[in-house]
Amino acid sequence: MDSILKHLYEGELYPEEKIVSTDPKYHSLVREINEEQNYLYELLDETDGRRLEHLGKLYMEENAMDCYAGFAYGFRLGARMMCEIFAKENH
């Protein structure tokens, strides 16, 4: 079994692709979002439809930034916890 570090280094590990919500409401929420989006696309002219699509992309970009910040914070917190655990073992 190859190491996680090797997979990260070689660009074979994409943690973001492995994250899927297990919340039972997730799939119905995604379906509802798609239905609302399709409804609005039907109401809007082409220009406004493109603006709505652009707004959605902006929301996705913002969400990706928030997710990364949460991931980075959690990772650093976990690393600090491990340092503290190992430091206390030496005392």
N, C-alpha and C positions, 0 to 999 in steps of 0.2 A: 504494500500500500504506500503510495507516494505521499509526501508530506504536504500539508496545507500551504506552507511557505513556497514550496516548489510550484504548486498549482497557481498561486497568486503571482509569482515571479514570471511564469511562462504565459500568463494571461489566460489561463484555463478555468479560473474560478470567478464567477460573477454572482456574489451573494445577493445582489438586488433581484436577480432573476429567480431565485429560490424562495423569495418571500411571497407567500400567498396567505391572505387572511383566512382564519379558520372560524371567524365569527359567523354564526348561522344566518345573520341578516345580510351578509356581504353580497351574495349573488342577487338577491331581490333588490338591494340598493342599486347595484350596477344596472340591472334591468330597468329600474325606474328612472335612473339618470338618462339612459339611452332613449327611453320612451319620451321623456320630456324634451330632450335635445332634438329628436326627430320631429316632434310636434312644432317646436319653434322654427326649425329649418323650413317646414312646410308653410308657415305663416310669413316668413321673411323673404324679401327679395334677395337676389344673388349677392349684392354688396353687403347687406346686413347679415346674411348667412355667413359670409366670409369673416365678418367682424366677430360674430358669435363663435366661430371656429377658432379664431385667433385668441379670443378671451379664454376659451377652454385650454388652449395650449399654454397661455400665461399661467392659468391656475395649476396646470400639471407641472410647469417649471418651478413655481413657488412650492408646490407640494414636495417635489424632488429635493429642493433645497432644505426644507423642513425635515424631511426624512433623513437626509445625510447628516444634518446637525444633530438629530436625535441619536443616530447610529454612532457618530463620532463621540458624542458625550458619553453614551453608554459604554463604548469600548474603552475610553480613557478611565471611566469610573471603575470598570472591571479590572483594568490593569493596575490602578492604584490600590484596589482591594487586594489583589494578588500580592503586590509589593508589601502591603501592610501585613498580610498573613505570613509571608516568608520572613519578614523582619521580626515578627513576634516569635517565630519558631526558634530564632537564634538567641533569644533572651532567656 
